């Protein structure tokens, strides 16, 4: 950044912030780290540059803090990093409509190709009102907070994040035409036809909102191409597939890929903790000859049901593995207020019961289903898997596919869906699978568990080298370098 801009705090904007306020057991205010990988990804940036983080309130205590402090930032320290946070409270009904009817599931489902179009979605008055009275309201609230914080700054830099805030950039741009706006989308960008489930005027609001940014970032080049194709075919805008730019009535927007990396050193430190050692001891005491692992949110996009069906098929076709293999499924509850997710978890539990009944014995349960959040248990399992299953239908990146191989101690094999963002970087060293092909996945399980030690070691070595070749700092530096170019240009150039 230029010296002048370095003196001004960078504005980071997201739905969830880095800190969550809650009431402790004794009635005291407790501050904990916000959920999701976004905080981890951006913590390095916040640690090394003055930044102000703007986010929505998530808890009643968050709302209290927002009321008490108004537009003044709250200073919190978490994990050795100091954050300055402005919490934005929206009307509770508006936020519910924004989050539970539009962002999740509609936008999430579109971008992960999850809709069964013969049955859903139906865009009725309820969905139209949720857009107008929910999504647009929350985006306006966030945009107003940004505009207030950048008042008086000559060339403010604002970095927005993800699918919750697609219309906010246009509101910020209208108020501050000279601002530098950057928007990173952490989930896949789907092809044009998937967006046709939305009324044309809502699509226009989304695309014109995003194109108010100077730069739009994705994890992979493939998502950049999909976005450009949407701009061309849905909006009629001129796109350049070589330079990755879109020309539109508001100017020109650059579309760039920035693959997100993991904090390998931090992961190793966490894995060396006493809590992980205790979890490892318990795991090894019960371990069979082979351990298959998946660590996911209980999300429809993660393709959990097909993974279990593939394991069922594998056991039926290879009875020699009876009582020699355990499939540990460590699933974190996800969006339990959304009916589709509650139903999905019920289907997962029902299928596990069927597979265990079909193949299990009095002292062997083929699938060990764990539905809970426990970071230390996950790390212990990372260390000891023989096969890691990542068979997502579509995934923006999938950091589990990068985290687990780095600390694995058994030359574990990675089964990786070709539709994950991570596949673009590390697919050469994984067993690539089609997430819809049950037999392909069953065959991959057999290949992994019978693979020669030399081949396992070669793949594990290649995975670690590819994963460690980039750091979270690279992800940040690449984006900041592109922002620097925009800052150095004349506004509107």
Secondary structure, 3 states (H helix, E strand, C coil): CCHHHHCCCEEEEECCCCEEEEECCCCCEEEEECCCHHHHHHHHHHHHCCEEEEEECCCHHHHHHHHHHCCCCEEEEECCEEEEEEEECCCHHHHHHHHHHHHHHHHHHHHCCCCCCCCCCCCCHHHHHHHHHHHHHHHHHHHHHHHHHCCCCCCCEEEEECHHHCCHHHHHHHHCCCCEEEEECCCCCCCHHHHHHCCHHHHHHHHHHHCCCCEEEECCHHHHHHHHHHHHHCCCCEEECCCCEEEECCEEEEEEECCCCCCHHHHHHHHCCHHHHHHHHHHHHCCCCEEEEEEEECCHHHCHHHHHHHHHHHHHHCHHHCCCEEEEEEEECCCCCCHHHHHHHHHHHHHHHHHHHHHCECCECCEEEEECCCHHHHHHHHHHCCEEEECCCCECCCCHHHHHHHHCCCCCEEEEECCECCHHHHHHHCEEECCCCHHHHHHHHHHHHCCCHHHHHHHHHHHHHHHHCCCHHHHHHHHHHHHHHHHHCCCCC
